[in-house]
Amino acid sequence: MKNLSLRPAYRASCAVLVSAAAVLAAAVPAQAAEYKVTDNCDVPWINCTEGDIFLFYNSKAYSYNADGSRYVTSWSIFYGNVSDYWGTSRYQGSSLSTYRYVFNGNGSGSWQYMKNNAASVMNCAPADNYRVYYNSGYGGTSQYFGKNGPYGDCNHTDLISALKNNNASQHFA
């Protein structure tokens, strides 16, 4: 029986492995960035000029100071359809950008995630009606919020008990 030498084949396979490792080491890894925004209009790929519906951390009774002259709770502002209050993500080249929706730093609830944390809603849209939903993707129990009144007054309403701190999406109604 003839003795076979594996050295040349072994050397060739090692060279291939070293070359592959060099290529993988030189590859640029995908980058991920996460941002916190209080307004979905601050997301670069969402086209809107201003938010129309405000979601407040506290119920209406606890949103204002004693004389009603200023807010003492945090809010987030949205325009249009939002399929998930957790946020939105998109690849831009090899980078993944994620925008998480949070309450602003105005008072109680400052910088907390918005999803499943709102207690009241104020619709200031001059022409748009909205529904807020229990589930992401516009599912489950919902509540209707009509556009603002004829004199520009915004309708501030508490979420129903099924949606208070259980709100995940919104849609034009």
C-alpha positions, 0 to 999 in steps of 0.5 A: 500500500502506497503512503499518500502525503496530505501536505500539499492539499493541507497547505492549499486548504489553509491558504484558502481559509486564510484568504477568506478570513482576510476578506471577512475581516476587511468587510465593513460591518453593518451599523445600527443607530437608535434615536428617540423622538417625540414626534413622528415627523422627526423621522427622516423618511416620514413625510409630514409637516406637523403633528396633529394628535397629542398623546399624553402620559397622564389623564386629562385631569392630571395634565395641567397645573392647578390653574390650567395655564400649563402642562405638567405632563409629557406628550408625544405628537403624531401625524398620520398612520402609525402602525406601531408606537414602539417606533420605526426602522429602516435600512439606509445602505448598510446602516439600520436606523431605528426611531423610538417614540418617547414622551418629551421631557416636559413633566411626568413620564419624561423620556419614557417609551410612548407605547402602552403608556398614554392615558389621554389624547388631544386631537388638534387636527383641523381636518383629520379624525383618528382612531387609537388602537390596542394592538400594533397594526391597527387591531383590537379595541379602538377609540375614535377622536374627532378633529378639532372644533370650529373655533380651533379648540383641541379635543382633549379626552381620556382614553377608555379603560381598555386603552389607557396604558394599552395603546399601540397604534393609530390610524386616520378614521 
